[in-house]
């Protein structure tokens, strides 16, 4: 097939822009590493000061589009049916997984929405994103080439990479501008990418639980809040101590007042956020009552399911054990009788159905495992 003048100009431009083959291959691996690293790190970033993580992730995604175009353009002839081998099937699987992760991410950014069973579009994107490095390692077992010589120390290669990054950044900004211009659902997002649902509507915001966290409703009469660890005066507090016995008597107060208030955004990693007025027991007041020792550096909050998460002591003092949301008693699905409200943290760190608060010297790193098995051990 003969190419027209414009087609030849496009091919020439691509040839000028494309780095050497081995450099493209290792750039793909590096970009995937950046995407996976920033994607995983973004799960624990809830404060606007960490917005750069999401920006780097987005620009890297557009860079991956360009690099994949270079790669597929080079290997397209090898993927013909009469040339397929088992090794090349793995390569095709890698390309499809990467394109799936990119496609779902871009569709989400432009305001799209898809459900696959209980999973929303963002969860599908994250699942595909985690699958990419797994398939990549499988691919590298058969197609590994030493990075030696992958880059050429020259002005042309530097300019090529500068062009790729520059075009990726422009595409990222253009996508955001297009969302605003077209007023898509993608234009109304937090810096985390989450969309607003149920703000200021009491318990009428989405219900999500981590892994198998789905306990039977807590009997408030039997429930107790244990506060121990590195404290001078451990305590076990019941409904009478906290004024939780009568759902209609919001003015009833025990030894520790549950009338502290916080305005905070609950930002869930599944792709939604909700802004509410929360009321309950200030963790700072609770810590003052039990007097943490000088060695206490962390405060761990544990759920009835075994789920747990820790905050540094000073950050924990600004948190709240909420009993109400927008004036309504928190429902069971949202963590009754108490859930942690941790401003600036993502939703999965807001522990529900809290039963224990413990001051510790070091962070309990077993909680990173416990969050994946909580609920199963009930």
C-alpha positions as a Markdown table, in Angstrom:
| # | Residue | x | y | z |
|---|---|---|---|---|
| 1 | Unk | 0.0 | 0.0 | 0.0 |
| 2 | Unk | 1.4 | 3.3 | -1.0 |
| 3 | Unk | 1.4 | 6.1 | 1.5 |
| 4 | Unk | 0.2 | 9.6 | 0.8 |
| 5 | Unk | 2.2 | 12.7 | 1.5 |
| 6 | Unk | 0.5 | 13.3 | 4.9 |
| 7 | Unk | 0.9 | 9.7 | 5.9 |
| 8 | Unk | 4.6 | 9.7 | 5.0 |
| 9 | Unk | 4.9 | 12.9 | 7.1 |
| 10 | Unk | 3.3 | 11.2 | 10.1 |
| 11 | Unk | 5.5 | 8.1 | 9.8 |
| 12 | Unk | 8.6 | 10.4 | 9.5 |
| 13 | Unk | 7.5 | 12.3 | 12.6 |
| 14 | Unk | 7.0 | 9.0 | 14.6 |
| 15 | Unk | 10.4 | 7.8 | 13.4 |
| 16 | Unk | 12.0 | 11.0 | 14.6 |
| 17 | Unk | 10.2 | 10.9 | 18.0 |
| 18 | Unk | 10.7 | 7.2 | 18.7 |
| 19 | Unk | 13.7 | 6.3 | 21.0 |
| 20 | Unk | 15.8 | 3.1 | 20.2 |
| 21 | Unk | 13.9 | -0.2 | 20.5 |
| 22 | Unk | 15.6 | -1.4 | 23.7 |
| 23 | Unk | 15.2 | 2.0 | 25.3 |
| 24 | Unk | 11.5 | 1.8 | 24.5 |
| 25 | Unk | 11.2 | -1.6 | 26.2 |
| 26 | Unk | 13.0 | -0.5 | 29.4 |
| 27 | Unk | 11.1 | 2.8 | 29.4 |
| 28 | Unk | 7.8 | 0.7 | 29.3 |
| 29 | Unk | 9.0 | -1.3 | 32.3 |
| 30 | Unk | 10.0 | 1.9 | 34.2 |
| 31 | Unk | 6.8 | 3.6 | 33.4 |
| 32 | Unk | 4.8 | 0.6 | 34.6 |
| 33 | Unk | 6.8 | 0.7 | 37.8 |
| 34 | Unk | 6.0 | 4.4 | 38.3 |
| 35 | Unk | 2.3 | 3.7 | 37.6 |
| 36 | Unk | 2.1 | 0.8 | 40.0 |
| 37 | Unk | 4.1 | 2.7 | 42.7 |
| 38 | Unk | 2.1 | 5.9 | 42.5 |
| 39 | Unk | -1.1 | 3.9 | 42.2 |
| 40 | Unk | -0.5 | 2.0 | 45.4 |
| 41 | Unk | 0.8 | 5.0 | 47.2 |
| 42 | Unk | -2.2 | 7.1 | 46.2 |
| 43 | Unk | -4.4 | 4.7 | 48.2 |
| 44 | Unk | -3.2 | 6.2 | 51.4 |
| 45 | Unk | -3.0 | 9.9 | 50.2 |
| 46 | Unk | -6.1 | 11.8 | 51.4 |
| 47 | Unk | -4.6 | 15.3 | 52.0 |
| 48 | Unk | -4.3 | 17.8 | 49.1 |
| 49 | Unk | -0.6 | 18.2 | 49.8 |
| 50 | Unk | -0.2 | 14.8 | 48.3 |
| 51 | Unk | -1.9 | 15.7 | 45.0 |
| 52 | Unk | 1.4 | 15.4 | 43.2 |
| 53 | Unk | 1.2 | 11.6 | 43.4 |
| 54 | Unk | -2.0 | 11.6 | 41.3 |
| 55 | Unk | -0.5 | 14.1 | 38.9 |
| 56 | Unk | 2.6 | 11.9 | 38.3 |
| 57 | Unk | 0.3 | 8.9 | 37.9 |
| 58 | Unk | -1.8 | 10.6 | 35.3 |
| 59 | Unk | 1.2 | 11.9 | 33.3 |
| 60 | Unk | 2.9 | 8.5 | 33.4 |
| 61 | Unk | -0.4 | 6.9 | 32.1 |
| 62 | Unk | -0.3 | 9.2 | 29.0 |
| 63 | Unk | 3.4 | 8.4 | 28.6 |
| 64 | Unk | 2.6 | 4.7 | 28.6 |
| 65 | Unk | 0.1 | 5.3 | 25.8 |
| 66 | Unk | 2.8 | 6.8 | 23.6 |
| 67 | Unk | 5.4 | 4.2 | 24.5 |
| 68 | Unk | 2.9 | 1.4 | 23.8 |
| 69 | Unk | 2.2 | 2.9 | 20.5 |
| 70 | Unk | 5.9 | 2.8 | 19.7 |
| 71 | Unk | 6.1 | -0.8 | 20.9 |
| 72 | Unk | 3.0 | -2.1 | 19.1 |
| 73 | Unk | 4.0 | -0.3 | 15.9 |
| 74 | Unk | 7.4 | -2.2 | 15.9 |
| 75 | Unk | 6.0 | -5.6 | 16.8 |
| 76 | Unk | 2.7 | -5.6 | 14.9 |
| 77 | Unk | 4.0 | -7.9 | 12.1 |
| 78 | Unk | 5.0 | -10.5 | 14.7 |
| 79 | Unk | 1.4 | -10.9 | 16.0 |
| 80 | Unk | 0.0 | -12.3 | 12.8 |
| 81 | Unk | -1.9 | -15.6 | 13.3 |
| 82 | Unk | 0.7 | -17.6 | 11.4 |
| 83 | Unk | 3.5 | -16.2 | 13.5 |
| 84 | Unk | 2.0 | -16.7 | 17.0 |
| 85 | Unk | 3.9 | -18.7 | 19.6 |
| 86 | Unk | 3.2 | -19.3 | 23.3 |
| 87 | Unk | 5.7 | -16.6 | 24.2 |
| 88 | Unk | 3.9 | -14.1 | 21.9 |
| 89 | Unk | 0.6 | -15.0 | 23.5 |
| 90 | Unk | 2.0 | -13.8 | 26.8 |
| 91 | Unk | 3.1 | -10.6 | 25.0 |
| 92 | Unk | -0.5 | -10.2 | 23.7 |
| 93 | Unk | -1.9 | -10.8 | 27.2 |
| 94 | Unk | 0.5 | -8.1 | 28.6 |
| 95 | Unk | -0.6 | -5.6 | 25.9 |
| 96 | Unk | -4.3 | -6.3 | 26.5 |
| 97 | Unk | -3.9 | -6.0 | 30.2 |
| 98 | Unk | -2.0 | -2.7 | 30.0 |
| 99 | Unk | -4.5 | -1.3 | 27.4 |
| 100 | Unk | -7.4 | -2.4 | 29.7 |
| 101 | Unk | -5.8 | -0.6 | 32.7 |
| 102 | Unk | -5.2 | 2.5 | 30.5 |
| 103 | Unk | -8.7 | 2.4 | 29.0 |
| 104 | Unk | -10.6 | 2.0 | 32.3 |
| 105 | Unk | -8.5 | 4.8 | 33.8 |
| 106 | Unk | -9.1 | 7.2 | 31.0 |
| 107 | Unk | -12.8 | 6.3 | 30.9 |
| 108 | Unk | -13.0 | 7.1 | 34.6 |
| 109 | Unk | -11.1 | 10.4 | 34.1 |
| 110 | Unk | -13.6 | 11.4 | 31.4 |
| 111 | Unk | -16.6 | 10.6 | 33.7 |
| 112 | Unk | -17.4 | 7.1 | 32.5 |
| 113 | Unk | -19.0 | 4.5 | 34.8 |
| 114 | Unk | -19.1 | 0.7 | 34.5 |
| 115 | Unk | -19.9 | -2.0 | 36.9 |
| 116 | Unk | -18.6 | -5.6 | 36.9 |
| 117 | Unk | -20.6 | -7.4 | 39.5 |
| 118 | Unk | -20.0 | -5.6 | 42.8 |
| 119 | Unk | -17.0 | -3.7 | 41.4 |
| 120 | Unk | -17.2 | -0.2 | 40.0 |
| 121 | Unk | -15.0 | 1.1 | 37.1 |
| 122 | Unk | -12.2 | 2.4 | 39.4 |
| 123 | Unk | -11.9 | -1.0 | 41.1 |
| 124 | Unk | -11.7 | -2.7 | 37.7 |
| 125 | Unk | -8.9 | -0.2 | 36.8 |
| 126 | Unk | -7.0 | -0.9 | 39.9 |
| 127 | Unk | -7.3 | -4.7 | 39.5 |
| 128 | Unk | -6.0 | -4.5 | 35.9 |
| 129 | Unk | -3.3 | -2.2 | 37.1 |
| 130 | Unk | -2.0 | -4.7 | 39.7 |
| 131 | Unk | -2.2 | -7.5 | 37.1 |
| 132 | Unk | 0.1 | -5.6 | 34.6 |
| 133 | Unk | 3.4 | -6.1 | 36.6 |
| 134 | Unk | 2.5 | -9.8 | 37.2 |
| 135 | Unk | 2.1 | -10.4 | 33.5 |
| 136 | Unk | 5.1 | -8.3 | 32.8 |
| 137 | Unk | 7.3 | -10.5 | 35.0 |
| 138 | Unk | 6.0 | -13.5 | 33.2 |
| 139 | Unk | 6.7 | -11.8 | 29.9 |
| 140 | Unk | 10.3 | -11.0 | 31.0 |
| 141 | Unk | 11.0 | -14.6 | 31.7 |
| 142 | Unk | 11.0 | -15.2 | 28.0 |
| 143 | Unk | 11.8 | -11.8 | 26.6 |
| 144 | Unk | 14.4 | -10.4 | 29.0 |
| 145 | Unk | 17.1 | -8.2 | 27.5 |
| 146 | Unk | 19.9 | -6.6 | 29.5 |
| 147 | Unk | 19.3 | -2.8 | 30.1 |
| 148 | Unk | 23.0 | -2.3 | 29.0 |
| 149 | Unk | 22.9 | -0.2 | 25.9 |
| 150 | Unk | 19.2 | 0.6 | 26.4 |
| 151 | Unk | 19.9 | 4.3 | 26.3 |
| 152 | Unk | 22.1 | 6.3 | 23.9 |
| 153 | Unk | 23.8 | 9.2 | 25.5 |
| 154 | Unk | 23.0 | 11.8 | 23.0 |
| 155 | Unk | 21.1 | 14.9 | 22.4 |
| 156 | Unk | 18.6 | 13.3 | 20.1 |
| 157 | Unk | 17.5 | 10.6 | 22.7 |
| 158 | Unk | 17.2 | 13.3 | 25.4 |
| 159 | Unk | 15.0 | 15.4 | 23.1 |
| 160 | Unk | 12.9 | 12.3 | 22.3 |
| 161 | Unk | 12.2 | 11.6 | 25.9 |
| 162 | Unk | 11.5 | 15.3 | 26.6 |
| 163 | Unk | 9.0 | 15.2 | 23.7 |
| 164 | Unk | 7.2 | 12.1 | 25.1 |
| 165 | Unk | 7.0 | 13.6 | 28.6 |
| 166 | Unk | 5.9 | 17.0 | 27.2 |
| 167 | Unk | 3.2 | 15.5 | 25.0 |
| 168 | Unk | 2.0 | 13.4 | 28.0 |
| 169 | Unk | 1.7 | 16.4 | 30.2 |
| 170 | Unk | -0.1 | 18.3 | 27.5 |
| 171 | Unk | -2.6 | 15.4 | 27.0 |
| 172 | Unk | -3.2 | 15.3 | 30.8 |
| 173 | Unk | -4.0 | 19.0 | 30.9 |
| 174 | Unk | -6.1 | 18.7 | 27.7 |
| 175 | Unk | -8.1 | 15.9 | 29.3 |
| 176 | Unk | -8.9 | 18.1 | 32.3 |
| 177 | Unk | -9.8 | 21.0 | 30.1 |
| 178 | Unk | -12.0 | 18.9 | 28.0 |
| 179 | Unk | -13.9 | 17.6 | 31.1 |
| 180 | Unk | -14.5 | 21.2 | 32.2 |
| 181 | Unk | -15.5 | 22.4 | 28.7 |
| 182 | Unk | -18.0 | 19.5 | 28.2 |
| 183 | Unk | -19.1 | 19.5 | 31.9 |
| 184 | Unk | -18.7 | 15.7 | 32.2 |
| 185 | Unk | -18.9 | 13.7 | 35.4 |
| 186 | Unk | -15.1 | 13.7 | 35.3 |
| 187 | Unk | -15.0 | 17.5 | 35.9 |
| 188 | Unk | -16.5 | 17.1 | 39.4 |
| 189 | Unk | -13.8 | 15.2 | 41.1 |
| 190 | Unk | -11.4 | 15.6 | 44.1 |
| 191 | Unk | -7.7 | 15.6 | 43.4 |
| 192 | Unk | -7.9 | 11.9 | 44.2 |
| 193 | Unk | -10.2 | 11.3 | 41.3 |
| 194 | Unk | -13.2 | 10.5 | 43.6 |
| 195 | Unk | -16.7 | 11.8 | 42.7 |
| 196 | Unk | -19.1 | 13.3 | 45.2 |
| 197 | Unk | -21.9 | 11.1 | 46.6 |
| 198 | Unk | -24.3 | 11.8 | 49.5 |
| 199 | Unk | -22.6 | 14.8 | 51.1 |
| 200 | Unk | -24.6 | 16.3 | 54.0 |
| 201 | Unk | -27.3 | 13.6 | 53.8 |
| 202 | Unk | -26.7 | 11.8 | 57.1 |
| 203 | Unk | -26.3 | 8.1 | 56.6 |
| 204 | Unk | -27.4 | 8.2 | 52.9 |
| 205 | Unk | -23.8 | 8.0 | 51.6 |
| 206 | Unk | -22.4 | 4.8 | 50.0 |
| 207 | Unk | -21.7 | 1.8 | 52.2 |
| 208 | Unk | -18.4 | 0.0 | 51.6 |
| 209 | Unk | -16.6 | -2.5 | 53.7 |
| 210 | Unk | -13.1 | -3.8 | 53.3 |
| 211 | Unk | -12.8 | -7.5 | 52.4 |
| 212 | Unk | -15.0 | -9.6 | 54.6 |
| 213 | Unk | -16.0 | -6.9 | 57.1 |
| 214 | Unk | -19.7 | -7.5 | 57.6 |
| 215 | Unk | -20.4 | -8.1 | 61.3 |
| 216 | Unk | -23.7 | -8.6 | 62.9 |
| 217 | Unk | -25.2 | -5.4 | 64.4 |
| 218 | Unk | -23.5 | -4.5 | 67.7 |
| 219 | Unk | -25.6 | -4.8 | 70.8 |
| 220 | Unk | -24.9 | -1.4 | 72.3 |
| 221 | Unk | -25.8 | -2.6 | 75.8 |
| 222 | Unk | -22.9 | -5.2 | 75.7 |
| 223 | Unk | -20.5 | -3.0 | 73.7 |
| 224 | Unk | -17.4 | -1.6 | 75.5 |
| 225 | Unk | -14.6 | 0.7 | 74.4 |
| 226 | Unk | -11.2 | -0.5 | 75.8 |
| 227 | Unk | -8.4 | 2.0 | 76.0 |
| 228 | Unk | -5.0 | 0.6 | 77.0 |
| 229 | Unk | -1.4 | 0.1 | 76.0 |
| 230 | Unk | 1.2 | 2.7 | 77.0 |
| 231 | Unk | -1.1 | 4.7 | 79.2 |
| 232 | Unk | -1.0 | 5.5 | 82.9 |
| 233 | Unk | -4.7 | 5.0 | 83.5 |
| 234 | Unk | -6.3 | 2.3 | 81.2 |
| 235 | Unk | -10.0 | 2.5 | 80.9 |
| 236 | Unk | -13.0 | 0.4 | 79.8 |
| 237 | Unk | -15.9 | 2.6 | 78.9 |
| 238 | Unk | -19.5 | 1.5 | 78.4 |
| 239 | Unk | -22.6 | 3.1 | 77.0 |
| 240 | Unk | -23.4 | 5.0 | 80.3 |
| 241 | Unk | -19.9 | 6.5 | 80.4 |
| 242 | Unk | -20.3 | 7.8 | 76.9 |
| 243 | Unk | -24.0 | 8.6 | 76.9 |
| 244 | Unk | -24.9 | 6.2 | 74.2 |
| 245 | Unk | -27.6 | 4.2 | 75.8 |
| 246 | Unk | -30.7 | 6.1 | 74.5 |
| 247 | Unk | -30.7 | 6.9 | 70.8 |
| 248 | Unk | -33.2 | 9.7 | 71.3 |
| 249 | Unk | -31.5 | 11.4 | 74.2 |
| 250 | Unk | -28.7 | 13.2 | 72.3 |
| 251 | Unk | -28.2 | 15.6 | 75.2 |
| 252 | Unk | -27.3 | 12.8 | 77.6 |
| 253 | Unk | -23.6 | 12.8 | 78.5 |
| 254 | Unk | -21.3 | 10.5 | 80.5 |
| 255 | Unk | -17.9 | 11.1 | 82.0 |
| 256 | Unk | -16.5 | 11.8 | 78.6 |
| 257 | Unk | -18.5 | 14.1 | 76.4 |
| 258 | Unk | -19.5 | 12.9 | 72.9 |
| 259 | Unk | -20.3 | 16.3 | 71.6 |
| 260 | Unk | -17.0 | 17.1 | 69.8 |
| 261 | Unk | -17.5 | 18.1 | 66.1 |
| 262 | Unk | -15.5 | 17.8 | 63.0 |
| 263 | Unk | -16.2 | 18.6 | 59.4 |
| 264 | Unk | -14.4 | 16.0 | 57.3 |
| 265 | Unk | -14.4 | 14.4 | 53.9 |
| 266 | Unk | -14.7 | 10.6 | 53.7 |
| 267 | Unk | -12.8 | 9.8 | 50.5 |
| 268 | Unk | -13.2 | 6.1 | 49.5 |
| 269 | Unk | -10.6 | 4.3 | 47.3 |
| 270 | Unk | -13.5 | 2.8 | 45.3 |
| 271 | Unk | -14.0 | 6.2 | 43.7 |
| 272 | Unk | -16.4 | 8.4 | 45.7 |
| 273 | Unk | -16.2 | 11.0 | 48.4 |
| 274 | Unk | -18.7 | 12.5 | 50.9 |
| 275 | Unk | -18.5 | 15.6 | 53.0 |
| 276 | Unk | -20.2 | 15.6 | 56.4 |
| 277 | Unk | -20.5 | 17.1 | 59.9 |
| 278 | Unk | -19.4 | 14.4 | 62.3 |
| 279 | Unk | -20.0 | 14.4 | 66.1 |
| 280 | Unk | -18.7 | 12.1 | 68.8 |
| 281 | Unk | -15.8 | 11.6 | 71.2 |
| 282 | Unk | -12.6 | 13.6 | 70.5 |
| 283 | Unk | -9.7 | 11.2 | 70.6 |
| 284 | Unk | -7.6 | 14.0 | 72.1 |
| 285 | Unk | -10.0 | 14.1 | 75.1 |
| 286 | Unk | -9.9 | 10.3 | 75.4 |
| 287 | Unk | -6.1 | 10.3 | 75.4 |
| 288 | Unk | -6.0 | 13.1 | 78.0 |
| 289 | Unk | -8.2 | 11.0 | 80.2 |
| 290 | Unk | -5.9 | 7.9 | 80.1 |
| 291 | Unk | -2.6 | 9.8 | 80.0 |
| 292 | Unk | -0.3 | 8.2 | 77.4 |
| 293 | Unk | 3.3 | 7.7 | 78.6 |
| 294 | Unk | 6.2 | 9.5 | 77.0 |
| 295 | Unk | 7.0 | 6.3 | 75.0 |
| 296 | Unk | 3.7 | 6.3 | 73.2 |
| 297 | Unk | 4.2 | 7.2 | 69.5 |
| 298 | Unk | 1.2 | 5.6 | 67.8 |
| 299 | Unk | -2.5 | 5.0 | 68.5 |
| 300 | Unk | -4.2 | 2.0 | 67.1 |
| 301 | Unk | -7.9 | 1.7 | 66.5 |
| 302 | Unk | -9.3 | -1.8 | 66.3 |
| 303 | Unk | -12.7 | -3.0 | 65.0 |
| 304 | Unk | -14.9 | -5.7 | 66.3 |
| 305 | Unk | -14.0 | -7.6 | 63.1 |
| 306 | Unk | -10.2 | -7.5 | 63.8 |
| 307 | Unk | -9.6 | -4.8 | 61.3 |
| 308 | Unk | -7.2 | -2.1 | 62.7 |
| 309 | Unk | -5.3 | 1.0 | 61.7 |
| 310 | Unk | -2.8 | 3.2 | 63.5 |
| 311 | Unk | -2.2 | 6.9 | 63.5 |
| 312 | Unk | 0.7 | 8.9 | 64.9 |
| 313 | Unk | -0.2 | 10.2 | 68.4 |
| 314 | Unk | -0.4 | 13.9 | 67.4 |
| 315 | Unk | -2.5 | 13.1 | 64.3 |
| 316 | Unk | -4.7 | 10.8 | 66.4 |
| 317 | Unk | -5.4 | 13.7 | 68.8 |
| 318 | Unk | -7.2 | 15.5 | 65.9 |
| 319 | Unk | -9.3 | 12.5 | 65.1 |
| 320 | Unk | -12.8 | 11.7 | 66.3 |
| 321 | Unk | -14.7 | 8.6 | 67.3 |
| 322 | Unk | -17.9 | 9.5 | 65.7 |
| 323 | Unk | -21.4 | 8.6 | 67.0 |
| 324 | Unk | -23.4 | 10.9 | 64.7 |
| 325 | Unk | -23.2 | 12.1 | 61.1 |
| 326 | Unk | -25.1 | 15.3 | 60.1 |
| 327 | Unk | -27.1 | 15.0 | 63.3 |
| 328 | Unk | -28.2 | 11.4 | 62.7 |
| 329 | Unk | -27.0 | 8.5 | 64.9 |
| 330 | Unk | -24.5 | 6.5 | 62.7 |
| 331 | Unk | -26.1 | 3.4 | 61.3 |
| 332 | Unk | -24.7 | -0.1 | 61.7 |
| 333 | Unk | -23.4 | -0.1 | 58.1 |
| 334 | Unk | -21.4 | 3.0 | 58.7 |
| 335 | Unk | -19.9 | 1.8 | 62.0 |
| 336 | Unk | -22.4 | 2.1 | 64.9 |
| 337 | Unk | -21.8 | 2.7 | 67.7 |
| 338 | Unk | -18.4 | 4.4 | 66.9 |
| 339 | Unk | -16.3 | 4.8 | 63.9 |
| 340 | Unk | -13.0 | 6.6 | 63.4 |
| 341 | Unk | -13.1 | 9.9 | 61.6 |
| 342 | Unk | -9.5 | 10.7 | 60.5 |
| 343 | Unk | -9.4 | 13.9 | 58.4 |
| 344 | Unk | -6.9 | 13.7 | 55.6 |
| 345 | Unk | -7.0 | 9.9 | 55.5 |
| 346 | Unk | -8.6 | 7.6 | 52.9 |
| 347 | Unk | -11.9 | 5.9 | 53.8 |
| 348 | Unk | -10.4 | 2.4 | 54.4 |
| 349 | Unk | -8.4 | 3.9 | 57.3 |
| 350 | Unk | -11.6 | 5.2 | 59.0 |
| 351 | Unk | -12.1 | 2.1 | 61.2 |
| 352 | Unk | -15.7 | 1.1 | 61.8 |
| 353 | Unk | -17.2 | -0.6 | 64.9 |
| 354 | Unk | -14.4 | 0.5 | 67.1 |
| 355 | Unk | -13.9 | -1.5 | 70.3 |
| 356 | Unk | -10.2 | -0.9 | 71.2 |
| 357 | Unk | -7.9 | 2.1 | 71.3 |
| 358 | Unk | -4.3 | 1.3 | 72.1 |
| 359 | Unk | -1.3 | 3.5 | 72.5 |
| 360 | Unk | 2.0 | 1.9 | 71.3 |
| 361 | Unk | 5.7 | 2.6 | 71.0 |
| 362 | Unk | 5.9 | 1.3 | 67.4 |
| 363 | Unk | 3.3 | 0.9 | 64.7 |
| 364 | Unk | 1.9 | -2.6 | 64.5 |
| 365 | Unk | 2.8 | -3.6 | 61.0 |
| 366 | Unk | 0.7 | -6.8 | 61.3 |
| 367 | Unk | -2.3 | -4.5 | 60.6 |
| 368 | Unk | -1.3 | -4.4 | 56.9 |
| 369 | Unk | -2.0 | -8.2 | 56.9 |
| 370 | Unk | -5.0 | -8.0 | 59.3 |
| 371 | Unk | -6.9 | -5.7 | 56.9 |
| 372 | Unk | -7.0 | -8.5 | 54.3 |
| 373 | Unk | -8.3 | -11.2 | 56.7 |
| 374 | Unk | -10.5 | -9.2 | 59.0 |
| 375 | Unk | -14.0 | -10.5 | 59.2 |
| 376 | Unk | -12.9 | -14.0 | 58.3 |
| 377 | Unk | -11.7 | -14.6 | 61.9 |
| 378 | Unk | -15.0 | -13.7 | 63.6 |
